[in-house]
C-alpha cells in the first residue's frame, strides 16, 4: 500500500458512534377552537395534525411533538390547570399531566417531568367516544386527584375521575363516573368547577348547538344531574369558563362566562341563595316558571342548599363570532400557615374571528364591565382568532389564528399597561410536500398545501447575556391561491430563485427581493454565499399580492413610494377592508406573523406554460441551467417531463417514458443523467448532453420495472452513478448505471430489508470523505431510519480486486430516530445539508462532524436534525 492510499484510509470516517438530536420543528396549530392550552409549567400544548406539540414561549421554540393519536388532535387540557393554584401546590408535584382528544374519539393522558424535561405517554382512556372529541374540561380535587369531562360529536359527555401517581413514572388510576347523553344537539364547550363551600359539590357547564348553557351539579362525587338552563344567546355557544369560587362577606358565589357566535359574551353569577330548610316553599316551587324566576334568574337545589343564577353582565364589542373566553388565572397574594391565599383578578380575555382579542374589566367607579385592552386588528394577515389564553401570571396573552399562526402579546409596562407583540414559533398548517436547502446552505425553503412557501433560517439571539442560535421563519416568499405541490431551488450563480408548482397547470418562477437579501445578512449564516449575489444588480425591493392571490407583482426600488425600512418587530397595521400595499422591511431580528404574511413576499418573474394538468414534481440540475417539471397524469402523453432553460425559460425538451404521474425527479451529481420515478412502478434514466447554447440532447438509457407498487422517491449518490429508489412495497433498492462506449445499462446492486411501512422518501448524504455512505429513509408512518451503505463501487479500486479480496455490497441500519423526534404522518421529503468544520463547532461543542438532515411531512411539520458523527 502506497502512502497516498494510506492517507486516504486515514481520512475515511466510520459511523461507529452516531447520534441524532432535534434542532428545529416548524408547525402550525390545528384550525380548531379548543386545541391550545397554557399550563402551569409555562409550556403551551397545541394540536399539530395528529400530534400534540409542546412549545416554550420564552424561547419561541417548539420543543417536541407527542406521537400517539391516529387522527387530528381537537382539544388539549392541562391538569393541574393554571387556575388550580388555589388548591394545589405546584412545587410539590413531580409531574404535570396533559389530556388530549382527537377526531377519532380517543383521549390520551401524558406526563411531563419538569426536572428532566421528559415526556411519557401514561395511558389511553379505555372508553373512546364514537365520534370526535370536541372539548375536554378538567379540575383538580387536590394535589393527586382530579376530575375531567369530555364532550363529543356522538352526543355524549363522559365524566372521569383520575388519580395521579405520587412519584414520577407511576400509573394513573382512572374510573368512569358517568355518561351524560345530550342527544343530537352536540355540546362543543365544557367547564368544570367546585362550588363555594366545604361540601365538595361540583358544577359542570355545557354549551353547544342549542344556544343554551346547561348546568349540571354533583354532590360529593355523585352523579351529575341537570340543574337549569341559561338562555339568552342567539347562536351556538363556543366557549365557557368558571372563575374560582369565592367566599367573602358572608356571600358564596362563582361566575361562569360564555361566548357565542352571536358576537356577545355573557357573565353569569351563581350564588348561594339559602338553605333548603329556610325556604321550603320556595325550594318546592323552583321548577315552576314565574315572573320572579325571569327577573332574578333560575334557582336550583343541591343537597341542603339552594343556588340562584343571574345574568351579571352582557359584553358587546366584537364584530364577529367570539370563539374563546377565559378568566385570568388567580394570583397568590400571601402565604399564611402554609396555605396560599389567592385572588381572582376581575379580568376576562376574549378572542374573536374579527381578528381581535379583548380584555374586559369592571369599571372602577360604576362596576360596569368594559373593554379595557384590545390587541390584534391584523387585517388580511390573521383571518380571525380561534382561541385566546392567559399566561400563569396574567402578564401575557396568546391567540391562535385561522392559518395556524400564533400571536403573543406581553405586558411590558410598569405603571401603565403596555401590551407588545412577541416572537412566536410558526409553521405550515397543512401537509408539507417539498423542501430544499438554498444553494448557499443559508436557509431552507418549504412548500405546502396551505398555499404558502416558507423560509426558515438560524438566527443569533442574545438570551441571559449568552449568544444562542435558534431557527425561525424569516420569510414567506409565496402566498398563493392554490395548494403548492412541489418546488425546485435554482442553483448556480446569481440571485436566489426557485420554481414552484401548484394545483394549476402553470409553473411560477420567483426571485429574492432586495429587502430579503439585506435581511439574510442578519441571520447566523448570513456570511455564506455573499459572493454569489451582487445586491447592486437587483432593483426589486419586494412584492405586492394581487387581489385574487395568484400573482405577486414587483415593487421596484426607483418606483416605490416607500423605501424599505429597518424593522425589528413593529406592528404593521393595515386597513380592515382593503388589500394594502406591502411594506418591504429589512429585519434585524426574527419577524412576527404580521410581517411574514405580507411584507416578505418575493416577486414572480416568469410563468411556465405547457403542462395539461396540475404540476406534481420538479427539480433543477446542479449547474443551475435546466429545470425539469412533471404533472399529474393518467396517460403516457400527459406524463411527459418538460425541460426548461433557466434564464430564457424556454422549453428545450419533452421526455417520454412513463405512463402515470411522475412522483419525483433528480439530476445526478455531474448532471449527465436525469432520474425519474413514477406511479407506474418504473424508474427511467435519461442521458442529457448540451447541443448548442439553447438545446439539450436527451436520450432514454434505461426504463426498469423496479418495484411491485408505486415508487415514491429516488436519490443519487453524491460521487457515483449510483441511486436509490423507495416504494410503497416497503422496499429500498440501490442501482448502478454501467456505461460502455456503445450503451448504458442499469444493474441492481442491493436490496435493503423490508421496512415496517411504505417508503416515501430516500436521500443520500452529500459528504464524500467517508468510507461508507449514509442513506436516510422516511416512511409513511412518519418514522425515519439512517442506514450505512457499503458498496464495491464506493471503494477506490474495489471493482478491480481479486475475487478473494472482494466484499459484498452491505447495508446496515445505524439508527432509527426516536418517535418523539419523528413525524406522525407520511414523510414527504428528506434533504441533507453538509456543514463545514467551523459550523460543526458552532452546532455541537467538540463534535468531530455534524451533518444536518431536514425533513417534511403530511403532519404539517418541517424538522431539522443534527446528525453527530463521533
N, C-alpha and C positions, 0 to 999 in steps of 0.2 A: 504494500500500500504506500503510495507516494504521499508527500507532505500535504499536497493540495487536497487529496481525498480525506486525509486525517483531519485537516482543518474544517472541511465540510461537515464531517461527522460531529466535531465538537460544537458546531453551530446548530446542529439538529436539536430540536426540542421534543421531549416526550410529554405525555399527558398523564403522568402517574398521579399527580395531585391537582385536581381541578375543582373549583368551587364557583357557584353561581349566586350572585346577590341581586336583589331587585333594586334598580336605580330610580325608575320613574314609572308611574302609572297615570295615564290621562284618561279620564272617563267623565261622561255627563250623567246627570241624575235622571232617573226614570220619570216620565211625564205622568205622575200620579200624586194625589193630594197628600197622603199620609206616609210618604216614603222616606222622610228625613226625621232624625231625632238627634238632639244635642244632649249628651249625658253628663253626669257629674264628674267624670274623668277629664272633661274638656274635649273629648273626641266627638266628632259628628259621624253618625252612621247613616248611610243612604243606600237606596236600591240602585244598582247599576246593572241593568239587564237581569240575569239570573243570579247575580252575586250581591252580597252586602259589602259595600265599600266603606272603609274607615278613613276618615280624613282629619288631619290635625290643623285647626285654624291658625295656630301660632306660626306654623311653618308653611302654610298654604300648600300642603302636600298630602296626597293620598298615600297612606302607609301600606295598606294591604287590601285584599279582597277575600271574602269568606265564601268558599265554594260549598255547594250542597243542594241548593234549590234547583229544580228542573224547569221552572217557569219564571216569568217576570216577578221580581220582588215588589209587592204592592205597599207594604207597610212595615215599619220597624218601631220598637219601643224599648227604652232602657228601663231596667229595674236594678237598683232604685232609680227613680226619676230625680230631676233637679229639685222638684218641689217636695220630695220626701225628706228633706233635710230636717224638718221639724220633728221627725220621729225616728230617724236613722242616723247613726254615727258613721259617716263615710270613712273616717280614718280607721275604724276597726274592721272594715270589710277587706278581706284579702282579694276577693274577686268581685267584679261587677258583671251584670248579666244583660244580655240583649236578646230580644224576641224579634223574629222576622216572619212575615207571612207572604205567601206567593200566590200567583194567579191560578195554581192548580189545587189550592185549598190546604197546602201544607204549612205548618208552623214549626219553626225550629228555635231552640234556645242555645245561645252561645255564651261562653265565659271569657272574660278578659282579665288578665293578671297584670295590673299596672306596674308592679315591681320588676317584672321581667319583660314587659311589653309583649306578652304572648297571648294568643287566642286559641281556643279549642271549641269544638262543637260538643255540647253536652248531650243533647237528645233531640229527637224529632217527636213532637207531640203525637201521642198514639192515635188519636181520633182526628182525622183530617176532615175539613169541610168538603162537600161535594163540588162546590164551585170556588171561585177565587175569594181570598180573604180581603176584605175591604178596609178593615181597621182593627188595631189592637190597642187596648187601653189597660194599663196596669196601675197598681199602687202597692206599697209595702205595708204590711201589718206591723212588722218590727224589723230588726236587723237581718233576720234569716227567713222570714215568711212573707209571702206576697200573694196577691190576687190579681188575675187578669181576665179580661173578656175579649172575645174576638167575634167580629161580625163577618158575614159572607153573603155573596150573591145568591146563595141557596135558600135564603130566608130564615136562617138560624143565627142565634148568638150563643156561643159556648162560654161558660164561666168555669175557670180553673183556679185551684189553689196550688201553690208551688212552695216547696220548702228547699231553700238553698243550702249547700254544704257549708259547714263552719270552717273548713280548711280547703285550700286550693286543690283542685284535681278531683274533688268528690263528685258524687252524683246528686241530681235533684230529685226530690220526691214530688210527684205530680199526681193530683187527683182531680177528677172532673166533678164539679159541684152541680152543674145544671145545664140543660139545653132549653133555650127560650126560642119558641117558634113565632116569628113575626109575620109570616105569610108572604104574599107577593110583593109587598111594599118593602123593598130591601133597605136595611139600615147601613149607612155608609160612614157614620161617625159615632164614636162612643166616648164616654168619660166616666171615670170611676173615682169615688172619694168616700171618705169616712165622715159620717155626720158628727156634728159637735157633741161633746159629752163623753162619758166614760163607758157607754154601753156597748161599744164596738159594733154599732149599726152602720150599714153601708148603703150607699145610694149609687145607682147606675143610670146614666142619661144616655138615651139613644136618639139619633136623628137620621132621617133618610128621605125617601121619595114621597112620603105623605105630608110633608111640610109641617110636621108636628115634632115637638120634643117630648119623648116618652120617658117618664121617670119610674124606675123600679127601685124597691127598697128591700133590704135584707136585715134580719135581726140575728146577730151573733153567729155569723157564718151559716145561716139558714138559707132557704130558697129565696130568690128574688121574686117579689110579687109586684104586679102593677100598682103604682101609686096614683098617678094622674098624668094627664096630657096637657102640654103647654101649647096653646095656639096663638098665632099671630103672624108667623112668616107666611109669605105668599109663594114660596118656591122651595126647592129641595134644601134641606139642612146639610151643610157641608162640613161643619166643624163644631165641636163642643169642648168646653174646658171648665173645670172646677177651680175655685180658689181654695186655699187651705181653710179648714174650719176655724171659726173664731168664737171665743167666749170673752165678752167684755161688758162691764156694767150690767151684769145680770142677763145679757142677751146672748143667745146661742144662734149663730147664723152661718150660712155658707152661700157663696154666689156661684152660679153657673152662667156662662156666656155662650151664646150660639150665633153662628154666622150662616148666611144663606145666599142662594143665588138670586134672591130678591134685592141684593145690594145693601142689605141692612144687617146690623148687629144688635142683638138684644141681651141685656143683662137681667137675669132673674135672681131674686133673693129668696132663699129657703131659710125660714126662721122658725125657731121653736115657738109654738103658739100657746100651748097649755098642756097640762096633764089630762089624761082621759077621765080621771075621777072628778076633776073640777068642772068639766064641761061635757057631761054625759049626753045631754040632749043635743048639743052641737055636734058631738062626735058621731051620734047615731044618724044624723042627717047630712053627713058630709057628701054623700053621693047624690043628694038632691040638688038640681040646678036651681039657683035662686039669684036674684039681683045682687045680693050681698057677695055671692061667690064670684060673680063677674067683676065686682068692684074691688074686692080685697084680694082676689086670687084663689085658686083651688086649695083645698085642705086635704091632707092625708094623715092617716094614723100609722104608727109603728110601735108595737108593744103598748106601753102605757103613756106614750107621748103623742101629741098632735102637732103637726107641722103645717105651715102655710107658705105657699109660693106666691110671690107677687112680682110684677114687672118693675124692675128698678130703673131701667133707662133704655131708650131706643137710640142707637147711634146711626146717624145717616151722614155719609160723607164720600163713600166710594161711588164710582160711576159704573162699576161692573161687578160681576159675581165676586163675593167675598169667600174665598176658599179656605181661609185659615184664621183662627183667632185663639189667643192663649194669654193667660195671666203671667205677669212677671214672676219668676220664682221667688220664694220667700228668702229673706236675708237674716242671718244671725245677728241679733242685736246685743246679746250678752250671754254669758255663761255663768249660771248660778247653781252651785251644788251639782256640778257635772251635768246639768240639764240645759239644753240650748233653748234660748228664748228667741223666737222667730217673729218677724214682722212681714206681713203680706203687703208689698207695695201696691198701691192703687193704680196700677198701670196695665193696660191691655194692648197687645200687639195684634194687628190685623194685616192680612195680605190679600190682595185682590188681583183680578185679571185686568184691572185698569192700570197696571204697571206701577202701583204704589204700595208701600207699607205705611201704616199709620200707628202711632202710639196715642192711646186715649187715656185721659186722666180727668178726675173731677176737678172743677174749678174751685180754687181755694175759698172764694167768697160765697159763691152761690151753690156749690156742690153739684152743679150740672156737668155731666160728662162731656168733654170737648176734645177735639183733635189737637193734640199738643205738639206732635212731631210728625212730619211727612218726609219720607225718603223714596227715591225711585224716579218716576217720570222719565223713563229711559226711552220713550217713544218706540221706534221701529226695532230697537236692538233687544228688547226683552220679551215682547208679545205676552206679557202678563205673568203674574206670580202664582204658583200653585201652593205655596206654603210659606209661613214665616215662623221663626223660632228665636227665643231668648237664649243668651249665654247664662251660665250658672249665676254669675254675679249681676246680671242685668245690664252690663256695660257694652254689650254687643248684640246685634240682631242680624239674622241670616235669612235670606229668601232664596228659593229655588224657582226657576222660571220655566216657561213653556219649552224652550230649546235645550233644556238640561243644564242650564248655567246656574251658578251660584252668585249671590250678591251679598256682600258682608259690609255692614257699617259698624263702626265703633265710636263710642262717645269719648272723644279726646279732650273735651272741655273740662276745666277745673271748677270754676264757679258757675258757668253757664254751659248748658248742653251744647255740644258741637259734634254732630254725627258725621263722620268722614268715611268714605268708601275705602275698603281694604282689599288686599290681594287675596284671591281665592284660586284653588285648582280648577282646571277646566278640561274639557274633552268632548268627544263626539257623543251624540245622543242617539245614534243608530249604528248599524253594522259598519265596521271599517274594512274596506275591501282591498286597499293597496297602500303601500308606503315605500319610501326610499330615502337614502341619505343624500344630502347635497353633494355636488361634485367636489366641493372643498371640505366636506365632512363637518361643516359648521352646525348644521341643523338637520332635522328630519321632517319630511313632508308626508302627510297622510290624506287619503281621500275616503269619503264615507257616503253612505246612503242618507245621512242627514243633510245632504246637498251642500256640503262645505268641504274645502280643503284647509288644513291647518298646519302651521309650522311650529315645532317645538325645539327649543334650544336651551343650553345651560346658561345660567346667569350667576354672576358673583354677587352675593349679598352679605352685608355686614350684620351679624347677629351676636349680641352679647360680646362685642369687641372682637369677634372672630369672623374671618372671611370664609364663607361657605358657598359651595356651588350647588345650585338646585335647578331643576328643569321646570320650564314654564312654557306655555303657549305665548308666542311673541307676535304672531300674525295670522290672519285668516285671508289668504290671497283670493279665494273664490267663495262667494256665497251665491248659490245657483238656484234655478227653479226646477231642476231635475236631480234624481239620485245619481251620484257620481260612482261609477263602477271601477274606473282604472285611471292611472296616470303614469307618466314617464318623465323623469327628470332628464333634461338635456345636458349632457356632459360636454367637455371640450372648453375652448376659450370663450371669453365674452361674459355677458351678464347672466345671472341666474334665470333660467327659463324652465318651464315644464309644459307638457301637453296633458290635458285631461279628457276623459271620455265618459259620458253620462247616458242616461236613458233617452238619448236622442241620437240622431244619425250624424252629428257634427262633432269633430274634434276641435278643441279650443286651445290656443297657444297663449300662455301668459308669461310676462316678463317682469322681473323685480323692479319695483319703483325706487326712486332715489331716496325717499324717506325710509324705506326698508333697509337699503344698503347702509345708510347712516346709523340706523338702529342696530344693525348687525354688528357694527364695530364696538358697541357697548356690551355685547354678550361675552361670556367667558372664553369662547373660541373665536372671537372677532378677528384675531390676528391671522387666522388661517385663510388662505385664499385671497388675501388683499391684492396680491399682484395679478390675479386673474381678471379683476374688474376695474375698469377705469371710470370712476364716477363722473368725471368731466364730460364723458361722451353720452351720458344719459340725461335726457331732457324731460322725462316724465316724473312728476312729483308723486302722484298717487292715482287713484281711480274712483269714479263715481258709479253707483249702481243704477241701472235703468229701471224704469217703473215696473216692468214685467219680471225683473230679477234674472235675466238671462245674460245680457252683455254687460261688460264693465268698461266704461269709457275713460280714456286717459285724462288726467289733469296735468297740463304742461307747466313747466317752470315759468316760462315767459308769459303764458296766457292766463295763469292763475291769479285770481284777485286776492287769494290768501296764501301767504307763504307758509312753508312747513314750520311748525312751531315746536320748540323743545318742550316735551311733556314728561311729567313723572307719573302721576295717577290722577290727572284732572278729570272732572266730570263734565263731559261734553254733552250738555242738554240741548235737545232739538225740539222743533215744533211737534205737537202731538198728532197732527193730521196729515202733514205734507212730508214728502221724501226730501230730506235736506241735502245740501251739498256736503260731501265728505271733507274732513279737515285732516289732511295727511300730517302725521306727527312723527317726530324723532324721539324715540323712547329712551330714557336713561335708566329706567327700571321696568320690571315686567308689567305689562299693561293690564288694565281692568277690562271687564266684559264690554262696556260701552265703547271703549276704543277699539277692541278687537273686531267687533261685529260690523264696523262701518269705516273706520279710519285707517285700516291696514290692508285694504284691497289692492291687488295687482291689476294693472291694465291688461286687457285682452288685445293681442297684437294680430292674430290671424285665426281663420277658421278653416278646417279641413273637411271638404265635402267629398263624398264618393260612396260611402257605405250605405247599404239599403236598410239596415236595422240598427238597433241600439249598440253602441260601442261596448266592448266587454274586456278587451285585453290590449296592451300596448307596451312597447319598450323602446329604448334608444341605444344605439351602439356606443362603445366606449370612446370613440373618436368624436362623438357628438355631431355626426354628419347625416345620419339616417335614423328615422323613426318608423317603426313598424306598428300597424294598427289592425285590429280584427273586431268583428261584430258578432252578435248573436245570430246563429244560423241553423237552419234545418235542412239545408241542401248544399251541395258542393259549390254551386255557383255563388252563393252568398257567403260561404265560409272562406273566401279568399283573404289573403293577407296583403294589405297595401303597404308599399314603401314610399316614404316621403323624404324629400331632401330638405334638411334643416337650412333655413335662411330664405330660400326661394319658396319653399313649401309646395313644390310641385310633386305630383305623383310620379314616381320614377320606376314603379314596378308593381305587379299584381301576381302573387304567388298562389298557385292552386295545388292543393293536396288533400285537404280534409273535407269530410262530408258533413260534419256538425260543428258546433261552436268551438272555436279555439279558446282554451281556458288560460293559457299562459305562454309567453314567448320570452326568449333571452338570447342575446348575442354571445358568442364565445369570446374569451379574453382577448383574442387577436382580431376580432371582428370578421374572421373568414367565414364563419358559419352562423346561421340563424336556426335556433331550435324552437319548435312549436309543439305543444301537446293539446289534445282535443277531447271532447266528449265522445268522439268516435273510437276511443280506446287506442288510437295510434299516436305515435310521435313522428314528426318529419324534420329532416335536417336539410337546409338549403345552403349551397355554397354561393357566396357573394363576392364579386370582383368588380372593381371600378372599370368602367368602359367609357372613358372620357370624363369631362367635368360634370355633366348633368345626367349621366346614365350609369346604371349599375347592371352588370350581367349577373343573372341568378340562375341556379340550376338545382333541381331536386336531386340530392345524392342518396337519400335514404328515407323510406317510409316503412315503419315497422308496427305490426300489431303487437304492442308491448304488454298490455295488461288485459285482465278479464273484465274490468269495469272502467268507468270514466277516469282519465288521467287528469288530475287537478293541478299538478305543479311540476316544475323542472328547474334544474340549476346546473350551470357549468362549473367544473373545477377551474381554479384560478390559473393553473400553469400548464394544463394538458387538455387535449381534446377528449376529455372525459366528462360525462354528465350523469346526473341522477334524475329519475322520474318517480313521482309518488302518485298513488292511485286510490280510488275507493275500494279496491280489492285488498286494502290494508298492506300493500307491498311497496317496498322501495327497491328499485333496481338501478344498477350502475352500468353504464355503457361506455364504449370507446369507439371513436372513429379511426379506422385504419386506412391510411391513404397510400396508394401506389401511383405510379406515373399514369396508369391508364384509368383507374377507378378509385372510388372511396366506398367503404362499407362499414357497417356498424356491427360490433360484436358485444355480447353481454358478458361483463366481467364478474359481476357479483350480484347476488340477491340477498337482501337483509332478511332476517327472520320476520315472520308476520307480526304486525303490530296489533294492539288491542282495539284500534279504531281506524276508520278510514284516514288515509294520509292525505292531507290537504295543502301542505307547504313543505318544501325542502330548500335548503340553502347551504352551499359550500362556504367555508371560511375563506377569506381572501388572502390570508397570510401564506407565504411560500417558504419560510425558514424553519418549517417543522419536518421531522422525519415522516410523520403521518399527517393526514388532513382531518379537519373537523367537518362533520355534516350535521346540521340541525334539522330535525324532523318535527313538524307540527301536525296535530291530528284533529279530527272532527270533535272529539270530546274535550278539546282545549288543552290537552297536555303537550309538553314539548320535551323531546329527548335530544341529547347530543351524543353523536357516535364518532369513534375514531376509525378511520378507514385507511388500511394499508394495502396498496396495490403495487404490483410489479412495475407498472409503468411510471409510478411516482418515485421509484428508487433509481438514482443515476446508474445506468448500465445494467439495470435489473433484467431487461429483455435479452441481454447478451450473456447472462450467466449460464454455466453448465447446468444440466438437469438436476444434478445432486445439490447444487448450490441454490437453486431457485426456491422461493417460498410461495405459499398460496396467497391468493387475494383474501384478505381478512377484514372484517368489520366487527367492532365490539362497542357495546353501549357503555359510555363512560359515566353518564349521569342523566337521571330523569329529574327535571325541575320539580321542586316542591309544589304541591297543589295550591298552596296559598300564594305562590308566585305566578302560576299559570292562568291561562284563560279559562272561562267556564263554558265556552261555546267554541265553535269552529275557528281554528287558526287559519287566517286567510293568507298571510304573508310573513316570511322571515327574511331579515336582511342583516348581514354582518357589517360592522364598522371596525376597521383596524385602528389602533391607537399607537401613537409614537411613544418613545420612552419617556419623554417629558410629560405627556398626557397621562401615561400609566402611573407615574409618581403622584400626579395630582389626584387621580381617582382612588387609588388604594396605596397606602403607605408601604413602601419597600416591596411591593408586588413585582415580581420579575416581568410578567406580561399580563396585560389586561386587554381583552377583546370585548367589544360591546355588541350585543345582539338585540335587534329591535324586532318586535312582532306586533301584529294587529289581528283583530278577530271579530266574529259576529257578536261578541259580548260588549261591543261599543268601546273597547279599550285599545289604547296604544301603550305598549310596555317596552321598557328598555332594561336590559340586564347587563351587569358586569360579569364577564366570564374570566375568572382569575386563574391563571396557569402558573403553578409554583414549580 
